[in-house]
Amino acid sequence: MKKQIFFTVLILGLLSPFVILGYYLKVFDYDITSLVKYNPAKTTRIYDKNGEKIANIFDEKHRYYAAFNEIPPRVVEALLSIEDTTFFEHSGVNFDAIFRAIVKDVEAGKMVEGASTITQQLVKNILLTREKKISRKVKELIYSVILETTLREKKISRKVKELIYSVILETTLTKEEILERYLNEIYFGHSYYGVRTAADGYFHKELNDLTLKEIAILVGLPKAPSTYAPTRNYEISLGRANRVVSRMYTLGWIDENTYKTAMAENPKVYDDTLTQNVAPFVVDEVMRRATELGIADIKTGGYKIYTTIDLRLQEAGQESLKFAYNESVKRIEGYKNNEINLAKKRNVKPNLSEYNTSLLNGALVSVDPKNGDILALVGSVDYQANSFNRATQGKRQPGSAFKPFIYQVALDLGFSGATELVDIAKTYTYHINGEKQTWQPSNYANSYKGIVSLREALVHSNNLATINLVNEIGLGTLLKELKKFGIQNVPQDMSISLGTLSLSPLELAQFYTSFANEGVQAETRLITSIEKDAKNIYQKEDKTRVITTPTQAYLMTSILKDVVERGTGGKAKVSGLEIAGKTGTTNNNVDGWFAGFSPSIETIVWFGNDDNTPMFHTETGGTIAAPAFSRFYASVLKFYPQVPRKFSVPEGITTVDVGSQKENFTDVSKPPRTEAKSDPQQELLF
């Protein structure tokens, strides 16, 4: 009887694993599609024109993908030495390791050794992740016998499923495919998923550039990423890495010299933010433009986006804008303190409403006028305080910064820098909806010259001379000629003389390339190319339009040089570099601009209050925007001392003495034959 019972128990013991296995095979569906067609969410990287990384863009998991042929053999060896030495020999489950682990666990009376293969670990990470851990609240009930029993059954169920999944997976994928998925899926701490991500994050290196010790640190992390994190527990991490190196040496996978070198190394570890976003305004604009290109999975698609941005100039632009802002605040605070002191002396309450700088902000855009490449894009003084991009989304009136477009039309119609314009006050009347309206424009500071040359009118930004120039050209002719610049929503009345249309700094930058690029306007661009899975899916194209000839464009450049040398743009000067540009200040000092260029780079600077209220009365384009421009170009010379310093003069320019100064002429803008005489008090026709 005892013998019969013994054999019955023995047979049941032998058959039970097969019965259990059969049960789990029949009851559960083992779908491994997610691993066979493995396509995890991947991080998109944005680079500047020199290949410097601007930012990482990702949704939930930060992951750079590495194909198996991109993973160095040494990484695989180090991983297998510590995690699964017989990986290439077993079929997904290492039964010898399981039995050894059971014996050690029984001897110790607790779990002291695991036996999961790399295949099993991969299954747990992807195929069995839905089985959530019990919450802390439920764990408080762990003393319940029923719950304890349920938990044990659940663990057994998961283990059986894990074994079955692993065997199926091994029959479907190659060992190399399994390793590729494992090394891209596994968590390496610090929110790094995948070995390439960890190599870049911890060591700022590509996989092929890692030392053995660095590799050992990485492969030692998955067991306990928090415990072994080199950014938090460097010494513990090194100890784990040393065990990896020692194991490789014991297995005979590295020689003694390699072993000693690795053991002695203490790698430098970086503790970076995940996004590494050093130009947030650029990143926001890149994402917006990528969406316009039809890229919907920008945060998960693993793209490489190359931009026109120069990170050194981007940083210089941010610093220059902040500098000018701080200088403005200091000026205004100085006037405010004077007002307070004066009020105290008079024993009255000071009116401090005009001195509020809480809404003051600015923007800066710098481009290469030859091709429209955006080199720097700064949308506010402080992104953390306000992320609205005023450089691309802020539409403001350019004021006198728009005048060069009017004057270029005049030059192209045969006017020259020596053409005399009338600069006197005039009241204009017109009707809107049957009601009589009057318009009485004036110059800044209410100064009038009487007769002034076209050059001097623009150099000193004379409003009345400009209005009279428009009157002489003819409003209809001007509006027709302005169309060649591609400017939209141009006012269809005389107010265009004072730049009353609305433009963003980036839009104005594109139109100004017409002057800076010898008469050829270049469409601005930010993204040069986009790659996905090593394939180019987008490549930028140059888009230009001819506005005028190089000689006519040079006439404008020579006048705008004088604006800086002796006109309203004096604070934009840069020692050792020729600058051409124009200030712009709208009514009541609401907006302050400086739009200008050197022989190789063009830059637009804007300042104003975010609610369109006037800035303090001292703040004009010349006082607040021009200094930011000048400081930016000082940085340009520091970073790129080899840039062209002087404007080249195209063939076809004739220089003639006109009165007390020299003037440039062309075959279109010809020198005057006789001195014309004009009566500044004569009636002007509107």
TALIN-V397117 format. One record per residue. N is the residue number from 1. RES is the residue in three letters. D_CENTER is the distance of its C-alpha to the mean C-alpha in whole Angstrom. Layout:
N:RES:D_CENTER ; N:RES:D_CENTER
//
This chain:
1:MET:83 ; 2:LYS:80 ; 3:LYS:80 ; 4:GLN:79 ; 5:ILE:76 ; 6:PHE:75 ; 7:PHE:74 ; 8:THR:73 ; 9:VAL:70 ; 10:LEU:69 ; 11:ILE:69 ; 12:LEU:67 ; 13:GLY:65 ; 14:LEU:64 ; 15:LEU:64 ; 16:SER:61 ; 17:PRO:58 ; 18:PHE:59 ; 19:VAL:60 ; 20:ILE:56 ; 21:LEU:54 ; 22:GLY:56 ; 23:TYR:55 ; 24:TYR:52 ; 25:LEU:52 ; 26:LYS:53 ; 27:VAL:52 ; 28:PHE:48 ; 29:ASP:46 ; 30:TYR:44 ; 31:ASP:41 ; 32:ILE:39 ; 33:THR:36 ; 34:SER:33 ; 35:LEU:34 ; 36:VAL:35 ; 37:LYS:32 ; 38:TYR:30 ; 39:ASN:26 ; 40:PRO:24 ; 41:ALA:21 ; 42:LYS:18 ; 43:THR:15 ; 44:THR:12 ; 45:ARG:10 ; 46:ILE:7 ; 47:TYR:8 ; 48:ASP:8 ; 49:LYS:12 ; 50:ASN:14 ; 51:GLY:13 ; 52:GLU:11 ; 53:LYS:10 ; 54:ILE:6 ; 55:ALA:7 ; 56:ASN:10 ; 57:ILE:10 ; 58:PHE:14 ; 59:ASP:17 ; 60:GLU:20 ; 61:LYS:20 ; 62:HIS:18 ; 63:ARG:19 ; 64:TYR:19 ; 65:TYR:22 ; 66:ALA:24 ; 67:ALA:27 ; 68:PHE:31 ; 69:ASN:31 ; 70:GLU:28 ; 71:ILE:29 ; 72:PRO:32 ; 73:PRO:35 ; 74:ARG:35 ; 75:VAL:33 ; 76:VAL:35 ; 77:GLU:38 ; 78:ALA:37 ; 79:LEU:36 ; 80:LEU:40 ; 81:SER:41 ; 82:ILE:40 ; 83:GLU:40 ; 84:ASP:42 ; 85:THR:44 ; 86:THR:46 ; 87:PHE:43 ; 88:PHE:44 ; 89:GLU:48 ; 90:HIS:48 ; 91:SER:47 ; 92:GLY:45 ; 93:VAL:47 ; 94:ASN:49 ; 95:PHE:52 ; 96:ASP:53 ; 97:ALA:50 ; 98:ILE:51 ; 99:PHE:55 ; 100:ARG:54 ; 101:ALA:52 ; 102:ILE:54 ; 103:VAL:57 ; 104:LYS:55 ; 105:ASP:54 ; 106:VAL:57 ; 107:GLU:58 ; 108:ALA:56 ; 109:GLY:56 ; 110:LYS:53 ; 111:MET:49 ; 112:VAL:49 ; 113:GLU:48 ; 114:GLY:46 ; 115:ALA:46 ; 116:SER:43 ; 117:THR:42 ; 118:ILE:39 ; 119:THR:39 ; 120:GLN:41 ; 121:GLN:37 ; 122:LEU:35 ; 123:VAL:38 ; 124:LYS:37 ; 125:ASN:33 ; 126:ILE:33 ; 127:LEU:36 ; 128:LEU:38 ; 129:THR:35 ; 130:ARG:36 ; 131:GLU:39 ; 132:LYS:38 ; 133:LYS:39 ; 134:ILE:41 ; 135:SER:40 ; 136:ARG:41 ; 137:LYS:44 ; 138:VAL:45 ; 139:LYS:46 ; 140:GLU:48 ; 141:LEU:50 ; 142:ILE:50 ; 143:TYR:54 ; 144:SER:55 ; 145:VAL:57 ; 146:ILE:56 ; 147:LEU:52 ; 148:GLU:53 ; 149:THR:55 ; 150:THR:52 ; 151:LEU:49 ; 152:ARG:51 ; 153:GLU:52 ; 154:LYS:48 ; 155:LYS:47 ; 156:ILE:50 ; 157:SER:49 ; 158:ARG:45 ; 159:LYS:46 ; 160:VAL:49 ; 161:LYS:46 ; 162:GLU:44 ; 163:LEU:46 ; 164:ILE:47 ; 165:TYR:43 ; 166:SER:43 ; 167:VAL:46 ; 168:ILE:45 ; 169:LEU:41 ; 170:GLU:43 ; 171:THR:45 ; 172:THR:42 ; 173:LEU:40 ; 174:THR:40 ; 175:LYS:40 ; 176:GLU:37 ; 177:GLU:35 ; 178:ILE:36 ; 179:LEU:34 ; 180:GLU:31 ; 181:ARG:31 ; 182:TYR:32 ; 183:LEU:29 ; 184:ASN:26 ; 185:GLU:28 ; 186:ILE:29 ; 187:TYR:27 ; 188:PHE:27 ; 189:GLY:26 ; 190:HIS:23 ; 191:SER:22 ; 192:TYR:21 ; 193:TYR:23 ; 194:GLY:24 ; 195:VAL:25 ; 196:ARG:22 ; 197:THR:20 ; 198:ALA:23 ; 199:ALA:23 ; 200:ASP:19 ; 201:GLY:19 ; 202:TYR:22 ; 203:PHE:23 ; 204:HIS:20 ; 205:LYS:22 ; 206:GLU:22 ; 207:LEU:26 ; 208:ASN:28 ; 209:ASP:27 ; 210:LEU:28 ; 211:THR:32 ; 212:LEU:34 ; 213:LYS:34 ; 214:GLU:30 ; 215:ILE:31 ; 216:ALA:34 ; 217:ILE:32 ; 218:LEU:30 ; 219:VAL:33 ; 220:GLY:34 ; 221:LEU:32 ; 222:PRO:32 ; 223:LYS:36 ; 224:ALA:34 ; 225:PRO:31 ; 226:SER:31 ; 227:THR:34 ; 228:TYR:33 ; 229:ALA:29 ; 230:PRO:29 ; 231:THR:27 ; 232:ARG:29 ; 233:ASN:33 ; 234:TYR:32 ; 235:GLU:36 ; 236:ILE:37 ; 237:SER:34 ; 238:LEU:36 ; 239:GLY:39 ; 240:ARG:38 ; 241:ALA:36 ; 242:ASN:40 ; 243:ARG:42 ; 244:VAL:39 ; 245:VAL:40 ; 246:SER:44 ; 247:ARG:44 ; 248:MET:43 ; 249:TYR:46 ; 250:THR:48 ; 251:LEU:48 ; 252:GLY:48 ; 253:TRP:44 ; 254:ILE:44 ; 255:ASP:46 ; 256:GLU:47 ; 257:ASN:45 ; 258:THR:42 ; 259:TYR:43 ; 260:LYS:44 ; 261:THR:40 ; 262:ALA:38 ; 263:MET:40 ; 264:ALA:40 ; 265:GLU:36 ; 266:ASN:34 ; 267:PRO:30 ; 268:LYS:27 ; 269:VAL:25 ; 270:TYR:22 ; 271:ASP:21 ; 272:ASP:17 ; 273:THR:15 ; 274:LEU:15 ; 275:THR:11 ; 276:GLN:11 ; 277:ASN:7 ; 278:VAL:7 ; 279:ALA:4 ; 280:PRO:5 ; 281:PHE:5 ; 282:VAL:3 ; 283:VAL:3 ; 284:ASP:6 ; 285:GLU:7 ; 286:VAL:6 ; 287:MET:9 ; 288:ARG:11 ; 289:ARG:11 ; 290:ALA:12 ; 291:THR:15 ; 292:GLU:16 ; 293:LEU:17 ; 294:GLY:19 ; 295:ILE:17 ; 296:ALA:18 ; 297:ASP:17 ; 298:ILE:14 ; 299:LYS:14 ; 300:THR:17 ; 301:GLY:18 ; 302:GLY:16 ; 303:TYR:14 ; 304:LYS:13 ; 305:ILE:10 ; 306:TYR:10 ; 307:THR:9 ; 308:THR:10 ; 309:ILE:8 ; 310:ASP:10 ; 311:LEU:9 ; 312:ARG:13 ; 313:LEU:13 ; 314:GLN:9 ; 315:GLU:11 ; 316:ALA:14 ; 317:GLY:13 ; 318:GLN:13 ; 319:GLU:16 ; 320:SER:18 ; 321:LEU:17 ; 322:LYS:18 ; 323:PHE:21 ; 324:ALA:22 ; 325:TYR:22 ; 326:ASN:24 ; 327:GLU:27 ; 328:SER:27 ; 329:VAL:28 ; 330:LYS:30 ; 331:ARG:32 ; 332:ILE:32 ; 333:GLU:33 ; 334:GLY:36 ; 335:TYR:37 ; 336:LYS:37 ; 337:ASN:39 ; 338:ASN:42 ; 339:GLU:42 ; 340:ILE:43 ; 341:ASN:46 ; 342:LEU:47 ; 343:ALA:48 ; 344:LYS:49 ; 345:LYS:52 ; 346:ARG:52 ; 347:ASN:53 ; 348:VAL:50 ; 349:LYS:47 ; 350:PRO:44 ; 351:ASN:42 ; 352:LEU:38 ; 353:SER:36 ; 354:GLU:35 ; 355:TYR:34 ; 356:ASN:31 ; 357:THR:27 ; 358:SER:26 ; 359:LEU:24 ; 360:LEU:23 ; 361:ASN:20 ; 362:GLY:18 ; 363:ALA:15 ; 364:LEU:14 ; 365:VAL:13 ; 366:SER:14 ; 367:VAL:15 ; 368:ASP:17 ; 369:PRO:20 ; 370:LYS:22 ; 371:ASN:20 ; 372:GLY:17 ; 373:ASP:14 ; 374:ILE:11 ; 375:LEU:11 ; 376:ALA:10 ; 377:LEU:8 ; 378:VAL:10 ; 379:GLY:11 ; 380:SER:14 ; 381:VAL:15 ; 382:ASP:14 ; 383:TYR:12 ; 384:GLN:14 ; 385:ALA:17 ; 386:ASN:16 ; 387:SER:12 ; 388:PHE:14 ; 389:ASN:12 ; 390:ARG:15 ; 391:ALA:13 ; 392:THR:13 ; 393:GLN:15 ; 394:GLY:18 ; 395:LYS:21 ; 396:ARG:23 ; 397:GLN:26 ; 398:PRO:26 ; 399:GLY:29 ; 400:SER:31 ; 401:ALA:27 ; 402:PHE:29 ; 403:LYS:32 ; 404:PRO:31 ; 405:PHE:31 ; 406:ILE:34 ; 407:TYR:36 ; 408:GLN:34 ; 409:VAL:36 ; 410:ALA:39 ; 411:LEU:39 ; 412:ASP:39 ; 413:LEU:42 ; 414:GLY:44 ; 415:PHE:43 ; 416:SER:43 ; 417:GLY:42 ; 418:ALA:45 ; 419:THR:46 ; 420:GLU:48 ; 421:LEU:46 ; 422:VAL:48 ; 423:ASP:46 ; 424:ILE:48 ; 425:ALA:48 ; 426:LYS:49 ; 427:THR:49 ; 428:TYR:48 ; 429:THR:49 ; 430:TYR:48 ; 431:HIS:49 ; 432:ILE:46 ; 433:ASN:48 ; 434:GLY:51 ; 435:GLU:51 ; 436:LYS:51 ; 437:GLN:48 ; 438:THR:48 ; 439:TRP:45 ; 440:GLN:45 ; 441:PRO:42 ; 442:SER:42 ; 443:ASN:41 ; 444:TYR:39 ; 445:ALA:42 ; 446:ASN:44 ; 447:SER:45 ; 448:TYR:47 ; 449:LYS:48 ; 450:GLY:50 ; 451:ILE:49 ; 452:VAL:46 ; 453:SER:45 ; 454:LEU:42 ; 455:ARG:40 ; 456:GLU:41 ; 457:ALA:40 ; 458:LEU:36 ; 459:VAL:36 ; 460:HIS:37 ; 461:SER:36 ; 462:ASN:39 ; 463:ASN:39 ; 464:LEU:42 ; 465:ALA:42 ; 466:THR:39 ; 467:ILE:41 ; 468:ASN:44 ; 469:LEU:42 ; 470:VAL:41 ; 471:ASN:45 ; 472:GLU:46 ; 473:ILE:43 ; 474:GLY:44 ; 475:LEU:42 ; 476:GLY:42 ; 477:THR:41 ; 478:LEU:38 ; 479:LEU:37 ; 480:LYS:38 ; 481:GLU:36 ; 482:LEU:33 ; 483:LYS:32 ; 484:LYS:32 ; 485:PHE:28 ; 486:GLY:27 ; 487:ILE:27 ; 488:GLN:27 ; 489:ASN:29 ; 490:VAL:31 ; 491:PRO:34 ; 492:GLN:37 ; 493:ASP:39 ; 494:MET:40 ; 495:SER:37 ; 496:ILE:35 ; 497:SER:36 ; 498:LEU:34 ; 499:GLY:31 ; 500:THR:31 ; 501:LEU:29 ; 502:SER:25 ; 503:LEU:22 ; 504:SER:18 ; 505:PRO:17 ; 506:LEU:15 ; 507:GLU:18 ; 508:LEU:20 ; 509:ALA:18 ; 510:GLN:19 ; 511:PHE:23 ; 512:TYR:23 ; 513:THR:23 ; 514:SER:26 ; 515:PHE:27 ; 516:ALA:25 ; 517:ASN:26 ; 518:GLU:29 ; 519:GLY:30 ; 520:VAL:27 ; 521:GLN:25 ; 522:ALA:21 ; 523:GLU:19 ; 524:THR:16 ; 525:ARG:13 ; 526:LEU:10 ; 527:ILE:10 ; 528:THR:13 ; 529:SER:14 ; 530:ILE:14 ; 531:GLU:17 ; 532:LYS:19 ; 533:ASP:22 ; 534:ALA:22 ; 535:LYS:22 ; 536:ASN:20 ; 537:ILE:20 ; 538:TYR:18 ; 539:GLN:18 ; 540:LYS:17 ; 541:GLU:20 ; 542:ASP:21 ; 543:LYS:22 ; 544:THR:25 ; 545:ARG:28 ; 546:VAL:30 ; 547:ILE:31 ; 548:THR:34 ; 549:THR:35 ; 550:PRO:34 ; 551:THR:37 ; 552:GLN:36 ; 553:ALA:33 ; 554:TYR:34 ; 555:LEU:36 ; 556:MET:33 ; 557:THR:32 ; 558:SER:35 ; 559:ILE:35 ; 560:LEU:32 ; 561:LYS:32 ; 562:ASP:35 ; 563:VAL:33 ; 564:VAL:31 ; 565:GLU:35 ; 566:ARG:37 ; 567:GLY:36 ; 568:THR:33 ; 569:GLY:30 ; 570:GLY:32 ; 571:LYS:29 ; 572:ALA:27 ; 573:LYS:29 ; 574:VAL:28 ; 575:SER:30 ; 576:GLY:31 ; 577:LEU:29 ; 578:GLU:30 ; 579:ILE:28 ; 580:ALA:28 ; 581:GLY:27 ; 582:LYS:28 ; 583:THR:28 ; 584:GLY:28 ; 585:THR:30 ; 586:THR:30 ; 587:ASN:34 ; 588:ASN:34 ; 589:ASN:31 ; 590:VAL:29 ; 591:ASP:26 ; 592:GLY:25 ; 593:TRP:24 ; 594:PHE:24 ; 595:ALA:23 ; 596:GLY:24 ; 597:PHE:23 ; 598:SER:25 ; 599:PRO:26 ; 600:SER:23 ; 601:ILE:20 ; 602:GLU:20 ; 603:THR:18 ; 604:ILE:18 ; 605:VAL:19 ; 606:TRP:20 ; 607:PHE:21 ; 608:GLY:23 ; 609:ASN:24 ; 610:ASP:23 ; 611:ASP:26 ; 612:ASN:27 ; 613:THR:30 ; 614:PRO:31 ; 615:MET:29 ; 616:PHE:32 ; 617:HIS:34 ; 618:THR:34 ; 619:GLU:30 ; 620:THR:29 ; 621:GLY:27 ; 622:GLY:29 ; 623:THR:29 ; 624:ILE:26 ; 625:ALA:23 ; 626:ALA:25 ; 627:PRO:25 ; 628:ALA:21 ; 629:PHE:21 ; 630:SER:24 ; 631:ARG:22 ; 632:PHE:19 ; 633:TYR:21 ; 634:ALA:23 ; 635:SER:20 ; 636:VAL:20 ; 637:LEU:23 ; 638:LYS:23 ; 639:PHE:20 ; 640:TYR:22 ; 641:PRO:25 ; 642:GLN:26 ; 643:VAL:25 ; 644:PRO:27 ; 645:ARG:29 ; 646:LYS:31 ; 647:PHE:31 ; 648:SER:33 ; 649:VAL:36 ; 650:PRO:37 ; 651:GLU:40 ; 652:GLY:42 ; 653:ILE:42 ; 654:THR:45 ; 655:THR:45 ; 656:VAL:48 ; 657:ASP:50 ; 658:VAL:50 ; 659:GLY:52 ; 660:SER:50 ; 661:GLN:47 ; 662:LYS:46 ; 663:GLU:44 ; 664:ASN:42 ; 665:PHE:44 ; 666:THR:43 ; 667:ASP:45 ; 668:VAL:44 ; 669:SER:44 ; 670:LYS:47 ; 671:PRO:49 ; 672:PRO:51 ; 673:ARG:55 ; 674:THR:56 ; 675:GLU:56 ; 676:ALA:55 ; 677:LYS:56 ; 678:SER:55 ; 679:ASP:56 ; 680:PRO:53 ; 681:GLN:55 ; 682:GLN:56 ; 683:GLU:55 ; 684:LEU:52 ; 685:LEU:51 ; 686:PHE:48
//
